[in-house]
Amino acid sequence: MTKKSYRVRNWQEYNKALTQRGSLTLWIDETIADKWYEKTTDKRPRGRQLTYSAFAMETCLRLRLLFHLALRQGHGFVASVFALMQLHLPVPSASQQCRRQKTLALTLGHQVKGPLHVVVDATGLKMYGEGEWKVRQHGYSKHRMWRKLHIGIDVASQQVVMMALTDNGIGENKLLRPLLNQYTKGYTTIGGDKGYDAYDSHEEVKRRGATSAIMIQRQSKIRQRASKDKPPLVRDEIIRQMRKLGRKGWKKAVNYHQRSLVETAIFRYKTCFGDKLRARNLVNQQIEAFMACNTLNRFTQLGMPLAEIVN
């Protein structure tokens, strides 16, 4: 079977979208001054009133993340942009941004509605340690630490609709239910690789009224025999379908190959923001990953390529 070739049909619009991703006018507009300071309220916690709003902190941190800057470099970057825009606004210091980052309450900014065909996957993000080339050539000489980013995307729009950042020891199948709880409008199909293969995962998909497109391990055996007293297990039904249709036939029947879109989303994430976390504690790292996924959704909303098969 020959490999298919694709051609982008909307290159002119997609080129504009790619250009707009780096435009500062996309991230900073003239109305920013109205949201920069924390609004005074009568019901506030004990202590001094905050100067900067959560919006101000998120703006600085997102620009720092987008342009791969350290906290102090990000402070100088935002200050210089304000000077060019002739905005007389103070910029929170690096220490203030670091302290306030853990207090930000963010939500995923996607534009998705209705039941979804969602695909999930996980990848590692490095905290600190040596590069892959050095380890391959000479081995590692100091401890390396990773976090695991779990994301789920909508197949139709390719926007991130669920995410979580955990320790690297958390298995994918353990995070499936918390991920699915983040979207409440329903699902049509839920897909994933063998890392999500567990009886509980398949039953969770069934409980939500969706079709399971989670790949099962080879040489899997049927656990429960068919009977009138007990309904068949979803995973057992998949094994029976694979015996009837073959693995390739089952993949085609449930659109399993759409799972590659979440791998493409992970590639976009690491291309845009790198494979290394800048924050040093788990809470700040979770906020950092959250902002990166929101920015990735913003990129997707600007425009995506529409490809067609040419042969």
QUIFEN-V33649 format. One record per pair of residues at least 24 apart in sequence whose C-alpha atoms are under 10 Angstrom apart, sorted by sequence separation. I is the first residue (numbers start at 1). J is the second residue. D is the distance in whole Angstrom. If there is no record, write none. Layout:
BEGIN
I,J,D + I,J,D
END
This chain:
BEGIN
32,56,8 + 70,94,9 + 71,95,8 + 123,147,8 + 124,148,5 + 125,149,7 + 148,172,9 + 151,175,10 + 152,176,10 + 171,195,7 + 172,196,6 + 173,197,7 + 174,198,9 + 176,200,10 + 177,201,8 + 180,204,9 + 184,208,10 + 186,210,8 + 187,211,8 + 188,212,9 + 189,213,7 + 190,214,7 + 191,215,8 + 192,216,10 + 193,217,9 + 194,218,10 + 199,223,10 + 214,238,9 + 269,293,8 + 272,296,8 + 71,96,10 + 72,97,10 + 123,148,6 + 124,149,6 + 150,175,8 + 151,176,10 + 171,196,8 + 172,197,9 + 173,198,7 + 176,201,7 + 180,205,9 + 189,214,10 + 213,238,9 + 71,97,8 + 122,148,7 + 123,149,5 + 124,150,9 + 150,176,9 + 173,199,10 + 174,200,9 + 175,201,9 + 176,202,10 + 212,238,8 + 216,242,10 + 269,295,9 + 32,59,9 + 71,98,8 + 122,149,5 + 123,150,7 + 152,179,8 + 173,200,8 + 174,201,8 + 177,204,7 + 206,233,9 + 266,293,10 + 269,296,7 + 121,149,8 + 122,150,4 + 123,151,9 + 151,179,8 + 152,180,9 + 173,201,6 + 176,204,8 + 177,205,9 + 180,208,9 + 206,234,7 + 265,293,10 + 268,296,8 + 121,150,6 + 122,151,6 + 150,179,8 + 172,201,10 + 173,202,10 + 176,205,9 + 205,234,9 + 218,247,10 + 120,150,7 + 121,151,6 + 122,152,9 + 203,233,7 + 204,234,10 + 28,59,8 + 60,91,8 + 120,151,6 + 121,152,7 + 202,233,8 + 203,234,6 + 216,247,10 + 265,296,9 + 27,59,8 + 60,92,8 + 119,151,8 + 120,152,4 + 121,153,9 + 202,234,6 + 203,235,8 + 215,247,9 + 60,93,10 + 61,94,10 + 119,152,5 + 120,153,7 + 154,187,10 + 200,233,10 + 201,234,9 + 202,235,6 + 57,91,9 + 60,94,10 + 118,152,6 + 119,153,6 + 120,154,9 + 155,189,10 + 199,233,8 + 200,234,9 + 201,235,9 + 202,236,10 + 27,62,9 + 28,63,9 + 56,91,8 + 57,92,7 + 118,153,6 + 119,154,7 + 199,234,8 + 200,235,9 + 215,250,10 + 265,300,10 + 27,63,8 + 56,92,8 + 57,93,10 + 61,97,7 + 117,153,8 + 118,154,5 + 119,155,7 + 154,190,10 + 199,235,6 + 202,238,10 + 215,251,8 + 60,97,8 + 61,98,9 + 116,153,9 + 117,154,6 + 118,155,6 + 198,235,8 + 199,236,9 + 213,250,9 + 214,251,10 + 52,90,9 + 116,154,6 + 117,155,6 + 118,156,9 + 152,190,9 + 197,235,9 + 213,251,8 + 24,63,9 + 51,90,10 + 52,91,9 + 57,96,9 + 58,97,9 + 115,154,10 + 116,155,8 + 117,156,8 + 119,158,10 + 152,191,9 + 52,92,7 + 57,97,6 + 61,101,8 + 116,156,8 + 118,158,9 + 120,160,10 + 125,165,9 + 152,192,9 + 213,253,9 + 214,254,9 + 51,92,9 + 56,97,9 + 57,98,9 + 116,157,10 + 118,159,10 + 119,160,10 + 120,161,10 + 122,163,9 + 124,165,10 + 213,254,6 + 215,256,8 + 58,100,9 + 112,154,8 + 118,160,9 + 120,162,9 + 121,163,10 + 122,164,9 + 123,165,10 + 124,166,10 + 126,168,10 + 212,254,8 + 213,255,7 + 214,256,8 + 54,97,10 + 57,100,7 + 58,101,8 + 118,161,8 + 120,163,9 + 122,165,9 + 124,167,9 + 125,168,9 + 211,254,8 + 213,256,6 + 22,66,9 + 52,96,9 + 57,101,7 + 110,154,10 + 112,156,9 + 118,162,10 + 124,168,7 + 212,256,9 + 213,257,9 + 21,66,10 + 22,67,9 + 52,97,10 + 112,157,8 + 116,161,10 + 123,168,9 + 213,258,10 + 214,259,9 + 54,100,8 + 58,104,8 + 111,157,9 + 112,158,10 + 213,259,9 + 53,100,10 + 54,101,9 + 57,104,8 + 58,105,10 + 110,157,9 + 112,159,8 + 52,100,10 + 58,106,9 + 110,158,10 + 111,159,8 + 112,160,9 + 54,103,8 + 55,104,9 + 110,159,6 + 111,160,10 + 112,161,8 + 122,171,9 + 123,172,10 + 28,78,10 + 54,104,6 + 109,159,9 + 110,160,7 + 111,161,9 + 122,172,7 + 53,104,10 + 54,105,8 + 108,159,10 + 109,160,9 + 110,161,6 + 121,172,8 + 37,89,9 + 54,106,10 + 108,160,8 + 109,161,8 + 110,162,10 + 120,172,9 + 121,173,10 + 28,81,9 + 36,89,8 + 37,90,10 + 108,161,7 + 122,175,10 + 28,82,9 + 33,87,8 + 36,90,9 + 107,161,10 + 108,162,7 + 30,85,9 + 32,87,9 + 33,88,9 + 36,91,9 + 107,162,10 + 108,163,9 + 121,176,10 + 29,85,10 + 33,89,7 + 120,176,8 + 24,81,9 + 28,85,10 + 30,87,9 + 32,89,10 + 120,179,9 + 120,180,10 + 118,180,9 + 191,254,9 + 193,256,9 + 190,254,10 + 191,255,9 + 192,256,8 + 189,254,8 + 191,256,7 + 192,257,10 + 189,255,9 + 190,256,9 + 191,257,9 + 192,258,9 + 193,259,8 + 116,183,9 + 189,256,10 + 191,258,8 + 192,259,6 + 193,260,10 + 115,183,9 + 191,259,6 + 192,260,9 + 114,183,10 + 115,184,9 + 116,185,8 + 117,186,9 + 118,187,7 + 190,259,9 + 113,183,10 + 114,184,9 + 115,185,6 + 116,186,7 + 117,187,6 + 118,188,8 + 119,189,8 + 120,190,8 + 121,191,9 + 122,192,10 + 192,262,9 + 112,183,10 + 113,184,10 + 114,185,5 + 115,186,4 + 116,187,5 + 117,188,5 + 118,189,6 + 119,190,6 + 120,191,6 + 121,192,6 + 122,193,10 + 191,262,10 + 113,185,7 + 114,186,7 + 115,187,4 + 116,188,5 + 117,189,5 + 118,190,5 + 119,191,5 + 120,192,5 + 121,193,7 + 112,185,9 + 113,186,9 + 114,187,8 + 115,188,6 + 116,189,7 + 117,190,6 + 118,191,6 + 119,192,6 + 120,193,8 + 121,194,10 + 122,195,9 + 108,182,9 + 114,188,10 + 115,189,9 + 116,190,8 + 117,191,8 + 118,192,9 + 119,193,9 + 121,195,8 + 107,182,10 + 121,196,9 + 120,196,9 + 117,210,9 + 116,210,9 + 117,211,9 + 119,213,9 + 120,214,9 + 115,210,9 + 118,213,10 + 119,214,9 + 117,213,10 + 156,258,10 + 160,262,9 + 155,258,7 + 158,261,7 + 159,262,10 + 155,259,8 + 158,262,8 + 155,260,10 + 156,261,10 + 160,265,8 + 153,259,9 + 155,261,7 + 158,264,9 + 159,265,8 + 152,259,10 + 154,261,9 + 155,262,8 + 158,265,8 + 153,261,8 + 154,262,9 + 152,261,10 + 153,262,6 + 152,262,7 + 153,263,10 + 151,262,8 + 151,263,10 + 153,265,8 + 152,265,9 + 151,265,9 + 152,266,10 + 151,266,8 + 167,282,8 + 150,266,10 + 166,282,8 + 149,266,9 + 165,282,8 + 166,283,10 + 165,283,9 + 166,285,9 + 165,285,8 + 166,286,8 + 165,286,6 + 164,286,7 + 165,287,9 + 163,286,10 + 164,287,10 + 165,288,10 + 165,289,7 + 164,289,8 + 165,290,9 + 163,289,9 + 164,290,8 + 163,290,8 + 162,290,10 + 147,276,9 + 146,276,9 + 147,277,8 + 163,293,8 + 146,277,9 + 162,293,9 + 161,293,9 + 160,293,7 + 161,294,10 + 159,293,9 + 160,294,8 + 147,282,9 + 159,294,9 + 160,296,8 + 161,297,9 + 119,256,9 + 149,286,9 + 159,296,8 + 160,297,6 + 117,255,10 + 119,257,10 + 121,259,8 + 147,285,9 + 158,296,10 + 159,297,5 + 119,258,7 + 120,259,7 + 121,260,10 + 147,286,10 + 158,297,8 + 159,298,9 + 118,258,9 + 119,259,6 + 120,260,10 + 121,261,10 + 122,262,9 + 123,263,9 + 149,289,8 + 157,297,10 + 159,299,9 + 160,300,9 + 117,258,9 + 118,259,9 + 119,260,9 + 120,261,9 + 121,262,7 + 122,263,9 + 159,300,7 + 119,261,8 + 120,262,6 + 121,263,7 + 151,293,9 + 158,300,7 + 159,301,8 + 118,261,10 + 119,262,6 + 120,263,9 + 123,266,7 + 157,300,8 + 158,301,9 + 118,262,9 + 119,263,9 + 121,265,10 + 122,266,8 + 123,267,10 + 153,297,10 + 157,301,9 + 121,266,9 + 125,270,9 + 158,304,9 + 123,270,10 + 129,276,10 + 157,304,9 + 126,274,9 + 127,275,9 + 128,276,8 + 125,274,9 + 126,275,6 + 127,276,6 + 128,277,8 + 125,275,5 + 126,276,4 + 127,277,5 + 128,278,9 + 124,275,8 + 125,276,5 + 126,277,6 + 127,278,7 + 123,275,9 + 124,276,9 + 125,277,6 + 126,278,9 + 127,279,8 + 128,280,9 + 127,280,7 + 127,281,9 + 127,282,10 + 127,285,9 + 125,289,10 + 101,279,10 + 102,281,9 + 102,282,9 + 103,283,9 + 104,284,9 + 98,279,8 + 102,283,6 + 103,284,9 + 106,287,8 + 109,290,10 + 98,280,10 + 101,283,8 + 102,284,5 + 105,287,8 + 108,290,7 + 109,291,10 + 101,284,6 + 102,285,9 + 104,287,7 + 107,290,8 + 108,291,8 + 110,293,10 + 100,284,9 + 101,285,9 + 102,286,9 + 103,287,9 + 106,290,7 + 107,291,9 + 109,293,9 + 110,294,8 + 99,284,9 + 101,286,10 + 102,287,7 + 105,290,10 + 106,291,8 + 108,293,7 + 109,294,6 + 98,284,8 + 101,287,7 + 102,288,9 + 108,294,6 + 109,295,9 + 110,296,10 + 111,297,9 + 101,288,8 + 107,294,8 + 108,295,10 + 109,296,10 + 110,297,6 + 111,298,10 + 106,294,9 + 109,297,7 + 110,298,8 + 108,297,8 + 109,298,8 + 110,300,9 + 111,301,8 + 110,301,8 + 68,272,9 + 67,272,9 + 68,273,7 + 66,272,7 + 67,273,8 + 68,274,8 + 65,272,9 + 66,273,7 + 71,278,9 + 65,273,7 + 70,278,8 + 71,279,10 + 65,274,10 + 69,278,9 + 70,279,10 + 68,278,9 + 65,277,10 + 65,278,9 + 65,288,8 + 65,289,10 + 66,291,9 + 61,287,10 + 62,288,8 + 65,291,8 + 66,292,8 + 61,288,8 + 65,292,7 + 58,287,10 + 62,291,6 + 66,295,8 + 58,288,10 + 61,291,8 + 62,292,8 + 65,295,9 + 66,296,10 + 59,291,10 + 62,294,9 + 63,295,10 + 58,291,8 + 62,295,8 + 26,298,10 + 21,295,9 + 21,296,10 + 21,298,9 + 22,299,10 + 21,299,6 + 20,299,9 + 21,300,10 + 18,299,8 + 21,302,8 + 17,299,8 + 18,300,10 + 20,302,8 + 21,303,10 + 17,300,9 + 19,302,10 + 20,303,10 + 17,301,9 + 18,302,8 + 17,302,5 + 18,303,8 + 16,302,9 + 17,303,5 + 18,304,9 + 16,303,8 + 17,304,8 + 14,302,8 + 15,303,9 + 17,305,10 + 13,302,9 + 14,303,6 + 15,304,9 + 13,303,7 + 14,304,6 + 15,305,9 + 13,304,8 + 14,305,6 + 13,305,8 + 14,306,9 + 10,303,9 + 11,304,9 + 12,305,10 + 13,306,10 + 10,304,9 + 11,305,7 + 10,305,6 + 11,306,8 + 8,304,10 + 9,305,7 + 10,306,6 + 11,307,9 + 8,305,6 + 9,306,6 + 10,307,8 + 7,305,9 + 8,306,5 + 9,307,6 + 7,306,8 + 8,307,4 + 9,308,7 + 6,306,10 + 7,307,5 + 8,308,7 + 6,307,6 + 7,308,5 + 8,309,9 + 5,307,9 + 6,308,5 + 7,309,6 + 8,310,10 + 5,308,8 + 6,309,4 + 7,310,7 + 4,308,10 + 5,309,6 + 6,310,6 + 7,311,10 + 4,309,7 + 5,310,6 + 6,311,8 + 4,310,8 + 5,311,6 + 4,311,6 + 3,311,9 + 2,311,9
END
